[in-house]
Each structure stands twice: as C-alpha cells, then as structure tokens.
Amino acid sequence: MPDLLSLLTSLAWPLAIVLAWLAGEFGQRWTGLPRISFYGLVGFAFGSAQLGALPAPDMGPMALLANIAFGLVLFELGNRINLRWLVTNPWIGVAGLVEAGLTFVAVFIVATLFGTSQITALLMASLSMATSPATVVRIINEQRSSGQMTERVLHLSALNCVLAVFAFNAIIGFWIFRTYDAVGEALWQSMVMLAGSLLAGAILGVVVPALLRATGNAQQDATVAFALAVILLVSICDRTGLSPVAAALAFGLTVRYRRVAFNQTQRNFGVLGEVLTILLFVYAASTIDWRLVRDAFWLALAVVLVRMLAKTAGVTAFAHLSGITRRKGMLTGLGLAPLAVFVILLLEHTRYAGVQVVEELRAMAAVTMLLEVFGPIIIQRALVWAREAPESHHAS
C-alpha cells in the first residue's frame, strides 16, 4: 500500500495536467467558455488545501516551470508591444496610468473600509493595478482576435504589470523598514530593481538575435533559441532578486526592435507553450486555500467589482481622445479584468526572496480565485462584443 501511495504521489502532477487538459477541451466544447478557466478549476480542486492530491506549493521544479511558462507569455507580450504607437498616440499611455492610479486608490479605500490594516491595503492596491498577461495573451491567441481593443488590452496589460511590480516592491521595502522615513529609500530600491530587470532583458534581447543571425538560421531556430533564453533569464531573476516580469517584457520588446518577429505558428511557443500554459494555470490555482477564499469572500468580491469599475472608468474617460468610441473604451476596460496568475507568481517570488507577506494578503487568495475562473470569461466576452473575435471561435 505505501508503494501505491508513493506512486500516486509521484504521478500527481502529470495526472492533474492531463485531467486539466481534458477538462479544458470538453468544457470548452460543451460550454464555449475558455479552456484556462477549467484548468484553474482543476488546479484549485487538486490543491493541497482542498483534495490534497498536489503537494503544497514551494519553490521546487513545478514552481520553476510555472515561472518559465509565465516568462514565455511575457516575452510574447513584449514582442507584440509597439512603442511607436504609444508615442504617436500618447493618450493610450495616459489612459493606462489613470486607470492604474484609479484602481490603486479605489482598492485601497475599499480594503480600508473592510478594516484591513494600512500596509495590507497598500499591498492589495498595488497588486490590483496589474492585469494578468498569461490570461490576456492566451485568450487573444485562442480567439484569434485582432483590432483596436485587442491591441490596447495587450499594451495596457504590459504597462499595468510594470507599474504593479514597481509599486508592490516599493511598498514591500517600506513594509520591511516600517518607518515613513524609509519611503524614499524603498522607492529608490524598487526603481533600481526595475531598471536592472529591464536592462537584463534588453541585453538578452540584443545578444540572442545577434547569435541567431551569426548561425544563419534565424527563422527556423528562433522559437527554440528564445525559449531557452527565457528559461535562462527567469533563472537569473530568481537567483538575483530581479523581476522576471519586467525582464521578460523587456526581452520581448527588444527582440521586436531587433527585427525578429514571430509568425502566427510560433505564437504561444507551439506545443511547448501549450503544455506549459496548462501547468501554469493548474499550479497557480493549486496554491489557493479554500478557507482563505471563504473567510475573505465579501472583501474579495468588493475588490473585484471596484477594480473592474476603476479600470473601465479610466480607459473610457480617454476613449475619444485616444481615437476609439466610448463603447470600445468600456470593453477595453473590461478586457483588463484578469489578474490571478500574475498575483500568485509575484507572491511566490516574494516568499522565495524571504519576505513573508502571504499571510497579510489572505483576501487576495479569494480575489485570485474569482478572477482565475471569471477573468478569462470576461475578456472573452468583451472581445466578442467588440466584434474582434468571431463568435464561432469559442465553440470550435
């Protein structure tokens, strides 16, 4: 019997990933809902705090693979960012700064009204600024959507991630020192960390295309080379305390400006990306404890609603100035709803760095669980309503 138990334990992750894939395929076929919502449900059900089939999350091999999967998504997102567009249409960037700022203030106020301590409310507010690129990129690829809203959601999610990483790390620095005199020092350290992360990604973004050109086989080997480079970059960030989020985004962005573009078949890194995406969403949901979801449900629901309202209001306010209708502005704001994977991996990265803030952020477990399931559905519907994704694709 112990041998059978140890065998099942060793097979827990492969079995969970296969079951998540089956749930995603059949769930999408029967309901038309995104596959990744079903991946999240399977991960949550099998998590250590629920059925206990999967081991408790730690910075082991699965966590590293999840971080690599996230790095691949961020690289692809960076590769799709057009800085020239943001320069010629600066109102898009302004809308991003305003909606992120509104979200920060609104979530801070709501968390405080629920009796949350000031530092915890600040951390929740900083995390809520983000939009999870893993969900955004996956749904856009799956729906094969294109258009003004699609591009704006991609660009705003990248901006949101960088702003959230900066604010979160600055508040963590303040939390460690616990004095208002340390605010300047915390902001400076966060800025240095962000600059170092962007520089690391940019250096790799220059070196890898140069190596590919030197081999004379840039087109055929690009996907493999960039995947290996992302693995190296994420591992370096894990060991040095840099942000894998900012580094992978900068890597993808620099590669775009080195004139190395992915074609449609290389999106999501092919089969490797597909498998790692399933693992990423299963792993992220498996870290959530149902008791925390239960205990903080009403606060989480309030945060989810006020966050969506703030993001939608911020983007809609600048819709006409940035060249789209108010309706498309509202739908773009709705498209920024996903959050879960970004928050979970950022908290795991922080815990690994020796800063224990997870206990203070119990309410974020409920927020991430709600948006793990509903975030993909909201952006999928927003894309269909914006007529940028064919209705038929979510039943294919």
Secondary structure by P-SEA (a helix, b strand, c coil): caaaaaaaaaaaaaaaaaaaaaaaaaaaaaccccaaaaaaaaaaaaccccccccccccccaaaaaaaaaaaaaaaaaaaaccaaaaaacaaaaaaaaaaaaaaaaaaaaaaaaacccaaaaaaaaaaaccccaaaaaaaaaaaccccaaaaaaaaaaaaaaaaaaaaaaaaaaaaaaccccaaaaaaaaaaaaaaaaaaaaaaaaaaaaaaaaaacccccaaaaaaaaaaaaaaaaaaaccccaaaaaaaaaaaaaaaccccccccccccaaaaaaaaaaaaaaaaaccaaaaaaaaaaaaaaaaaaaaaaaaaaaaacccccccaaaaaaaaaaaccccaaaaaaaaaaaaacccccccaaaaaaaaaaaaccaaaaaaaaaaaacccccccccc
